Amino acid sequence: MSGEAKPRRRGAYANGERTRAALVDAAFEVFAEQGFQRMSIRQIAEAIGTSHTALLHHFGSKDALLGAVLARREEREGPERARLLQAEGFLDAVPAIMKINATEPGVIQLDTVLRIEGLNPDHAAHDFVMRQQQEFYESVLAELTSEDAAGHLRDGLDLPVVARLVTSLVEGIQIAWLTDRSVDMGAHLAAFMDLIRRPS
């Protein structure tokens, strides 16, 4: 009997994981379009097309659902971002990443909404947003330092200042793109990288 029960439990677990993953992907789209802070768990469930009891069953709370969405986002974006940085180098990878993001409006929408909402210390994603912004800046500075050591940057650049300019440009051009989808984010980032790139 125990041998018969285990496959059923594994099957139920797999089905539960698939359901959970589908809910996370649906919540990603809802948060990107409508934000997070002002939505109740019932409103989120209604927008997703499920019940609030189902959401609570799989995640336990609204904050835990947001955590799952943020983890899923990094799971989706991280590997390709790392591949581009390794294959093309920072100066060419950043414009390429922005071009990819433009094909996924939900990513930019969610990023922008969370950055704004997350400024509120009471927001569930506040610590995540603050940490993400600092890590983003530090990673850009590290990449620029490597590019400078390799002789790819113009002489005399203040790298911490340039790193802050890059992060600010990424965040600002995303807002511009959300306002006007004809804005070519990749082209804007490429133009900036050409300003700091050592002439060949």
C-alpha positions in Angstrom: 0.0 0.0 0.0 2.8 2.4 0.8 4.3 1.7 -2.6 1.1 2.7 -4.2 0.7 5.9 -2.2 4.0 7.4 -3.0 3.5 7.9 -6.7 0.2 9.6 -6.0 1.9 11.9 -3.5 4.6 12.7 -6.0 2.0 13.4 -8.6 0.1 15.7 -6.4 3.3 17.5 -5.5 4.2 18.0 -9.1 0.7 19.3 -9.9 0.9 21.6 -7.0 4.2 23.0 -8.1 2.9 23.5 -11.6 -0.1 25.3 -10.2 2.1 27.4 -8.0 4.4 28.4 -10.9 1.4 29.3 -13.1 0.0 31.6 -10.3 3.4 33.2 -9.9 3.6 34.0 -13.6 0.1 35.4 -13.6 0.8 37.5 -10.5 3.9 38.8 -12.3 1.7 40.2 -15.0 -0.8 41.6 -12.6 1.8 43.4 -10.4 3.5 44.8 -13.6 0.2 46.3 -14.8 -1.5 47.3 -11.5 1.2 47.5 -8.9 1.2 45.7 -5.6 0.8 48.0 -2.6 -2.9 48.9 -3.0 -4.2 45.5 -4.0 -5.6 43.1 -1.5 -5.1 39.3 -1.7 -8.7 39.0 -2.9 -8.2 41.6 -5.6 -5.0 39.9 -6.7 -6.8 36.5 -6.9 -9.6 38.0 -8.9 -7.2 39.6 -11.4 -5.3 36.3 -11.7 -8.5 34.4 -12.1 -8.4 32.2 -9.0 -9.6 32.3 -5.4 -8.0 34.1 -2.5 -8.0 30.8 -0.6 -6.0 29.2 -3.4 -3.4 31.9 -3.2 -3.2 31.6 0.5 -2.9 27.9 0.3 0.1 28.1 -2.1 1.8 31.2 -0.6 0.4 31.9 2.8 0.4 35.7 2.4 0.4 38.5 -0.1 4.0 39.4 0.8 5.1 35.8 0.2 3.5 35.9 -3.2 5.5 39.0 -4.0 8.6 37.3 -2.9 7.9 34.4 -5.2 7.3 36.8 -8.1 10.6 38.5 -7.5 12.5 35.2 -7.3 10.8 34.1 -10.5 11.9 37.3 -12.2 15.5 36.8 -11.3 15.2 33.2 -12.5 13.9 34.4 -15.8 16.4 37.2 -16.4 19.6 36.2 -14.5 21.1 33.5 -16.8 20.8 35.4 -20.0 22.1 38.6 -18.5 25.2 36.7 -17.2 25.7 35.1 -20.6 25.6 38.4 -22.4 28.0 40.0 -20.0 30.5 37.2 -20.3 30.2 36.9 -24.1 30.1 40.6 -25.1 31.5 42.6 -22.3 29.8 45.3 -20.3 29.8 48.1 -22.8 28.0 46.0 -25.5 26.0 43.8 -23.2 24.0 46.5 -21.4 22.4 47.8 -24.7 21.7 44.3 -25.7 20.0 43.6 -22.4 17.8 46.7 -22.8 16.7 45.5 -26.2 15.7 42.2 -24.8 13.8 43.9 -22.0 11.8 45.9 -24.5 10.4 42.6 -25.8 9.1 41.9 -22.3 7.0 44.9 -21.2 5.9 43.3 -18.0 9.5 43.2 -16.8 10.0 46.9 -17.2 6.6 47.7 -15.9 7.2 45.6 -12.8 10.7 47.0 -12.2 9.4 50.6 -12.5 6.4 50.1 -10.3 8.4 48.3 -7.6 11.1 50.9 -7.6 8.5 53.6 -6.9 6.3 51.7 -4.5 9.3 50.2 -2.7 10.6 53.6 -1.6 7.9 53.3 1.1 9.6 51.7 4.1 6.3 49.9 4.9 6.2 48.2 1.5 6.8 44.5 1.5 9.5 44.9 -1.2 11.2 47.9 0.4 14.3 46.0 1.6 14.5 44.1 -1.7 14.3 47.3 -3.7 17.0 49.1 -1.6 19.3 46.1 -1.7 18.7 45.6 -5.4 19.6 49.2 -6.2 22.8 49.1 -4.2 23.7 45.7 -5.8 23.0 47.1 -9.2 25.2 50.1 -8.6 28.0 48.0 -7.2 27.8 45.5 -10.0 28.0 48.3 -12.6 31.0 49.8 -10.8 32.7 46.4 -10.8 32.1 45.9 -14.5 33.4 49.4 -15.3 36.5 48.8 -13.2 37.2 45.7 -15.2 36.6 47.5 -18.5 39.0 50.3 -17.3 41.7 47.8 -16.3 41.4 46.2 -19.8 41.9 49.6 -21.4 38.4 49.9 -22.9 37.4 53.2 -21.3 38.5 56.8 -21.9 41.2 58.1 -19.6 40.3 60.2 -16.6 36.8 58.9 -15.9 35.4 59.1 -12.3 34.2 55.5 -12.3 31.8 55.8 -9.2 30.2 58.8 -11.0 29.9 57.0 -14.3 28.4 53.9 -12.5 25.7 56.1 -11.0 25.0 57.7 -14.4 24.6 54.3 -15.9 22.1 53.1 -13.3 20.2 56.3 -13.5 20.1 56.1 -17.3 18.8 52.6 -17.2 16.0 53.5 -14.7 15.1 56.8 -16.5 15.1 55.4 -20.0 12.7 52.6 -18.9 10.2 55.3 -17.7 10.6 57.1 -21.0 9.9 53.9 -22.8 6.8 53.2 -20.8 5.6 56.6 -21.8 6.6 56.2 -25.5 7.2 52.8 -26.9 9.1 54.2 -29.9 12.0 55.1 -27.6 14.9 52.7 -28.4 16.4 51.9 -25.0 19.2 49.9 -26.4 20.2 52.7 -28.7 20.3 55.2 -25.9 22.5 53.0 -23.7 24.7 52.3 -26.7 25.2 56.0 -27.3 26.2 56.5 -23.7 28.6 53.6 -23.8 30.2 55.2 -26.9 30.8 58.4 -24.9 32.9 56.5 -22.3 34.5 53.9 -24.6 38.1 54.5 -25.6 38.2 55.4 -29.3 39.6 52.6 -31.4 
